[in-house]
Amino acid sequence: MWMILSSLFFAAMGVCIKYAAVAYTPAEMVFWRGIIGMVLLALLARQRGIALRTRFPRMHASRSLIGGLSLGSWFFAIVHMPLATAVTLNYMSSVWIAAFLVGGALLAWVPVPGRDGSEPAPPFHLPLVLTVLAGFAGVVMILKPSAGEAGYGFAGIMGLLSGMLGALAYMQVIALSRVGEPEVRVVFYYALASAIMGAVWVLFTGISPWSWDHAIWLLLVGVTAALAQLTLTRAYGEATTQAATLVVANLQYSGILFGALFGVVLFGERIDLLGWIGIALVIGSGIAATILRQRAVPKAPAEEH
C-alpha cells in the first residue's frame, strides 16, 4: 500500500509539473522542488526527533546525485511529452536493471587478454533477454505516435535516461534503508541535491518572471514529490524479505496507470492502440524482469540492496 500511495503521489506530481510549466522552466521546478522538500522534511525530522546528520555521507551523496539527475531528466520529459508517455519511460527502471545484467553476461563471454578461462562464464538467460527486448519494443510503440511532433525526440531520450538513472537510485534507496537510515533523512539529502542541481541548471536557462497565479503549483510539486519519496522509501524499507521486495517493486507500475488516467482526464491526451500496447509491454516486461532477474541471479540488485 505504501508503494501504491507513492505511485499516486508521483503521478500527481506530474500533473503539478504540467500546470507549473506554463510559467516556469524544468530547471526552476527542480530547484523549488528541492527547496520546498528540504523545508518540509527538516520540519518533519524535528517533529520526529530525527537528526539530519548522517554516518553515511558518501552513500547519500551518490544516491542524491544520481537521483537528482534522474529527476531533472524526468521533469524535462514531463514538460515536453504527454504525461502517460513520460511516466512510462521513467518506469523502465526494472528493464534497465535486467539490461545491465544481460550486458554483463554477454561481456563475460567476450575473450579478454589475460583471462585464463578457468572461471565459467555466467549462464545466458534467454527469458531475461526476451524480456528486455519486449520492454524496449514497448518504448518504440509508445514513442511512435509522437514521432511526428517537434521536440519529442530529445524529450524521449531524457525520459529513457530518467528511467535508467532511477534504477540506480532505487537500488541505493534500499541500501540506505538496510543500514538503518530513516526515510526522512534519505529524502532530505535528495531534496538538498535537487536544489543545488536545479540552481546550477537555472544559471544556464535563466529565471522566469514570477507568477503568483502559478506559484501554487511549484509548492504542490515540492509537497507531492516529498510525500512520494517518503512513501517510496518506507515501502522498500518495510520489505524485509525477497518476496516482499518483489511485490513492492512490481506495484510501482500502478504509477503508469495513474499517469495515463490523469493525462486523459485532465489534459485531454489521446493514446492510440499502438501506444496502449506499448504501455502494456513496458508494464509486463518490467514485472517479468523483476521476477526473472531474482531467479537468474541470486543476488540481484533489487534483492541484495
C-alpha positions as CSV (number, residue, x, y, z in Angstrom):
1,M,0.0,0.0,0.0
2,W,2.9,2.4,0.6
3,M,4.1,1.8,-2.9
4,I,0.7,2.3,-4.4
5,L,0.4,5.6,-2.5
6,S,3.9,6.6,-3.6
7,S,2.9,5.9,-7.3
8,L,-0.2,8.1,-6.9
9,F,1.9,10.9,-5.4
10,F,4.4,10.7,-8.3
11,A,1.6,10.8,-10.8
12,A,0.1,13.8,-9.0
13,M,3.5,15.5,-9.1
14,G,3.5,15.1,-12.9
15,V,0.1,16.9,-13.0
16,C,1.5,19.8,-11.0
17,I,4.6,20.0,-13.2
18,K,2.3,20.2,-16.3
19,Y,0.5,23.2,-14.8
20,A,3.6,24.9,-13.4
21,A,5.3,24.6,-16.9
22,V,3.0,27.4,-18.1
23,A,5.2,29.9,-16.2
24,Y,8.4,28.1,-15.1
25,T,11.2,26.1,-16.7
26,P,12.0,22.5,-15.7
27,A,15.2,23.8,-14.1
28,E,13.2,26.2,-11.8
29,M,10.8,23.4,-10.9
30,V,13.7,21.1,-9.9
31,F,15.2,23.9,-7.8
32,W,11.9,24.8,-6.0
33,R,11.1,21.1,-5.6
34,G,14.3,20.7,-3.7
35,I,13.9,23.8,-1.6
36,I,10.3,23.1,-0.6
37,G,11.2,19.4,0.1
38,M,14.1,20.4,2.3
39,V,11.9,22.7,4.4
40,L,9.1,20.1,4.8
41,L,11.5,17.3,5.6
42,A,13.5,19.4,8.1
43,L,10.3,20.2,10.0
44,L,9.2,16.5,9.9
45,A,12.6,15.4,11.1
46,R,12.4,17.8,14.0
47,Q,8.9,16.7,14.9
48,R,10.1,13.1,15.0
49,G,13.3,13.8,16.8
50,I,15.5,12.6,13.9
51,A,18.9,14.2,13.4
52,L,19.8,15.1,9.9
53,R,23.4,14.3,10.4
54,T,24.5,11.0,8.9
55,R,27.2,8.5,9.3
56,F,27.0,7.6,5.6
57,P,27.7,10.8,3.7
58,R,29.1,9.1,0.6
59,M,26.1,6.8,0.2
60,H,23.8,9.8,0.5
61,A,25.9,11.8,-1.9
62,S,25.9,9.1,-4.5
63,R,22.1,8.4,-4.2
64,S,21.3,12.1,-4.3
65,L,23.5,12.9,-7.3
66,I,22.0,10.1,-9.4
67,G,18.5,10.8,-8.1
68,G,18.8,14.5,-8.9
69,L,19.9,13.8,-12.5
70,S,17.1,11.3,-12.9
71,L,14.6,13.9,-11.5
72,G,15.8,16.7,-13.9
73,S,15.5,14.3,-16.9
74,W,12.1,13.3,-15.9
75,F,10.8,16.8,-15.3
76,F,12.1,17.8,-18.8
77,A,10.3,14.8,-20.3
78,I,7.0,15.6,-18.4
79,V,7.0,19.2,-19.7
80,H,7.6,18.2,-23.3
81,M,5.7,15.0,-23.7
82,P,2.3,13.5,-22.8
83,L,2.1,12.6,-19.2
84,A,1.4,8.9,-19.7
85,T,4.4,8.7,-22.1
86,A,6.9,10.4,-19.7
87,V,5.7,8.3,-16.7
88,T,6.0,5.1,-18.7
89,L,9.6,5.9,-19.8
90,N,10.6,6.7,-16.2
91,Y,9.2,3.3,-15.0
92,M,11.6,1.4,-17.3
93,S,13.9,1.0,-14.3
94,S,13.4,-2.7,-13.9
95,V,14.0,-3.3,-17.6
96,W,17.2,-1.3,-17.4
97,I,18.5,-3.3,-14.5
98,A,17.8,-6.5,-16.5
99,A,19.5,-5.0,-19.5
100,F,22.6,-4.3,-17.3
101,L,22.6,-7.9,-16.2
102,V,22.3,-9.2,-19.7
103,G,25.1,-6.9,-20.9
104,G,27.3,-8.1,-18.0
105,A,26.7,-11.7,-19.0
106,L,27.5,-11.0,-22.7
107,L,30.7,-9.3,-21.8
108,A,31.8,-12.3,-19.7
109,W,31.7,-14.3,-22.9
110,V,34.0,-11.9,-24.8
111,P,37.6,-13.1,-25.0
112,V,39.8,-10.7,-23.0
113,P,43.7,-10.8,-22.9
114,G,44.8,-12.1,-19.6
115,R,41.7,-14.1,-18.8
116,D,42.6,-17.7,-18.5
117,G,39.1,-19.0,-18.9
118,S,39.3,-21.1,-15.7
119,E,36.2,-19.4,-14.3
120,P,33.0,-20.4,-16.1
121,A,31.1,-17.5,-17.7
122,P,27.7,-16.8,-16.3
123,P,24.8,-18.5,-18.0
124,F,22.9,-16.8,-20.8
125,H,19.3,-16.4,-19.7
126,L,17.2,-16.2,-22.8
127,P,13.9,-15.3,-21.0
128,L,15.6,-12.3,-19.5
129,V,16.9,-11.2,-22.9
130,L,13.5,-11.6,-24.4
131,T,12.0,-9.5,-21.5
132,V,14.5,-6.7,-22.1
133,L,13.7,-6.7,-25.9
134,A,10.0,-6.7,-25.2
135,G,10.4,-3.7,-22.9
136,F,12.3,-1.6,-25.5
137,A,9.8,-2.7,-28.2
138,G,7.1,-1.2,-26.0
139,V,9.1,2.0,-25.8
140,V,9.2,2.2,-29.6
141,M,5.5,1.7,-29.8
142,I,4.9,4.4,-27.2
143,L,7.1,7.0,-28.9
144,K,5.8,6.2,-32.4
145,P,2.6,8.2,-32.1
146,S,4.6,11.2,-31.1
147,A,7.3,10.8,-33.7
148,G,6.0,13.4,-36.0
149,E,5.8,16.1,-33.3
150,A,8.7,18.5,-32.8
151,G,10.8,18.2,-29.7
152,Y,9.6,14.7,-28.7
153,G,12.8,13.0,-29.9
154,F,15.1,14.6,-27.3
155,A,12.4,14.5,-24.7
156,G,12.1,10.8,-25.3
157,I,15.8,10.4,-24.7
158,M,15.5,12.3,-21.4
159,G,12.6,10.1,-20.4
160,L,14.7,6.9,-21.0
161,L,17.6,8.5,-19.2
162,S,15.4,9.2,-16.2
163,G,14.4,5.5,-16.0
164,M,18.0,4.3,-16.3
165,L,19.2,6.6,-13.6
166,G,16.2,5.9,-11.5
167,A,17.1,2.2,-11.5
168,L,20.4,3.1,-9.8
169,A,18.7,5.4,-7.4
170,Y,16.1,2.9,-6.3
171,M,18.9,0.4,-5.5
172,Q,20.6,2.9,-3.3
173,V,17.4,3.7,-1.5
174,I,17.2,0.1,-0.5
175,A,20.8,0.1,0.5
176,L,20.3,3.1,2.8
177,S,17.3,1.5,4.3
178,R,19.3,-1.6,5.1
179,V,21.9,0.3,7.0
180,G,19.2,1.9,9.2
181,E,18.9,5.3,7.6
182,P,15.4,6.8,8.3
183,E,13.4,7.7,5.2
184,V,13.2,11.4,6.4
185,R,17.0,11.7,6.3
186,V,17.3,9.9,3.0
187,V,14.8,12.1,1.2
188,F,16.2,15.3,2.9
189,Y,19.6,14.9,1.3
190,Y,17.9,14.0,-2.0
191,A,16.0,17.3,-1.8
192,L,19.2,19.2,-1.0
193,A,20.9,17.7,-4.0
194,S,17.9,18.6,-6.2
195,A,18.0,22.2,-5.0
196,I,21.7,22.5,-5.8
197,M,21.5,20.9,-9.2
198,G,18.4,23.0,-10.0
199,A,20.2,26.2,-9.1
200,V,23.1,25.3,-11.3
201,W,20.7,24.4,-14.2
202,V,18.9,27.8,-13.8
203,L,22.2,29.6,-14.4
204,F,22.1,28.3,-18.0
205,T,18.4,28.6,-18.6
206,G,17.6,31.9,-16.9
207,I,15.0,32.9,-14.4
208,S,11.3,33.3,-15.5
209,P,9.2,36.2,-14.3
210,W,7.5,35.4,-11.0
211,S,3.8,34.5,-11.3
212,W,1.8,34.2,-8.1
213,D,-1.0,32.6,-10.1
214,H,1.2,29.6,-10.9
215,A,3.4,29.6,-7.8
216,I,0.9,27.3,-6.0
217,W,1.9,24.6,-8.5
218,L,5.5,25.0,-7.5
219,L,4.5,24.4,-3.9
220,L,2.5,21.4,-4.8
221,V,5.3,19.9,-6.9
222,G,7.5,20.1,-3.8
223,V,4.8,18.6,-1.5
224,T,3.8,15.8,-3.7
225,A,7.4,14.9,-4.5
226,A,8.4,14.8,-0.8
227,L,5.4,12.6,0.0
228,A,6.2,10.3,-3.0
229,Q,9.8,9.9,-1.9
230,L,8.9,9.3,1.8
231,T,6.3,6.6,0.9
232,L,8.7,5.0,-1.6
233,T,11.5,4.8,0.9
234,R,9.0,3.4,3.5
235,A,7.8,0.8,1.1
236,Y,11.2,-0.6,0.4
237,G,12.3,-0.2,4.0
238,E,9.4,-2.4,5.2
239,A,10.0,-5.0,2.5
240,T,12.3,-7.2,4.7
241,T,12.0,-10.4,2.6
242,Q,12.7,-11.3,-1.0
243,A,9.1,-11.9,-1.7
244,A,8.0,-8.6,-0.1
245,T,10.6,-6.7,-2.1
246,L,9.4,-8.3,-5.3
247,V,5.8,-7.3,-4.6
248,V,6.8,-3.7,-3.8
249,A,8.9,-3.4,-6.9
250,N,6.0,-4.6,-9.1
251,L,3.4,-2.4,-7.5
252,Q,5.3,0.7,-8.6
253,Y,3.8,0.2,-12.1
254,S,0.5,1.4,-10.8
255,G,2.0,4.8,-11.4
256,I,1.8,4.3,-15.1
257,L,-2.0,3.7,-14.9
258,F,-2.4,6.8,-12.6
259,G,-0.4,8.9,-15.1
260,A,-2.4,7.7,-18.1
261,L,-5.6,8.4,-16.3
262,F,-4.6,11.9,-15.2
263,G,-3.3,12.7,-18.7
264,V,-6.5,11.6,-20.4
265,V,-8.9,13.3,-17.9
266,L,-7.0,16.5,-17.1
267,F,-5.1,17.3,-20.3
268,G,-7.2,15.5,-23.0
269,E,-4.2,13.4,-24.1
270,R,-5.1,10.7,-26.5
271,I,-3.2,7.4,-26.7
272,D,-3.9,5.2,-29.7
273,L,-4.0,1.4,-29.7
274,L,-0.3,1.0,-30.5
275,G,0.6,3.3,-27.6
276,W,-1.6,1.3,-25.2
277,I,0.1,-1.9,-26.4
278,G,3.4,-0.3,-25.8
279,I,2.5,0.7,-22.2
280,A,1.2,-2.9,-21.6
281,L,4.5,-4.2,-22.9
282,V,6.6,-2.0,-20.6
283,I,4.5,-2.9,-17.5
284,G,4.6,-6.6,-18.4
285,S,8.3,-6.7,-19.2
286,G,9.1,-4.7,-16.0
287,I,7.3,-7.2,-13.8
288,A,8.8,-10.1,-15.7
289,A,12.3,-8.6,-15.5
290,T,11.9,-8.2,-11.7
291,I,10.9,-11.8,-11.2
292,L,13.3,-13.3,-13.7
293,R,16.4,-11.5,-12.5
294,Q,15.8,-12.7,-9.0
295,R,15.6,-16.3,-10.2
296,A,18.5,-15.9,-12.6
297,V,20.9,-14.0,-10.3
298,P,20.6,-15.0,-6.6
299,K,21.9,-11.5,-5.6
300,A,20.1,-9.3,-8.0
301,P,20.2,-5.6,-7.2
302,A,16.6,-5.4,-6.0
303,E,17.3,-8.2,-3.6
304,E,20.7,-7.5,-2.1
305,H,20.3,-3.8,-1.5
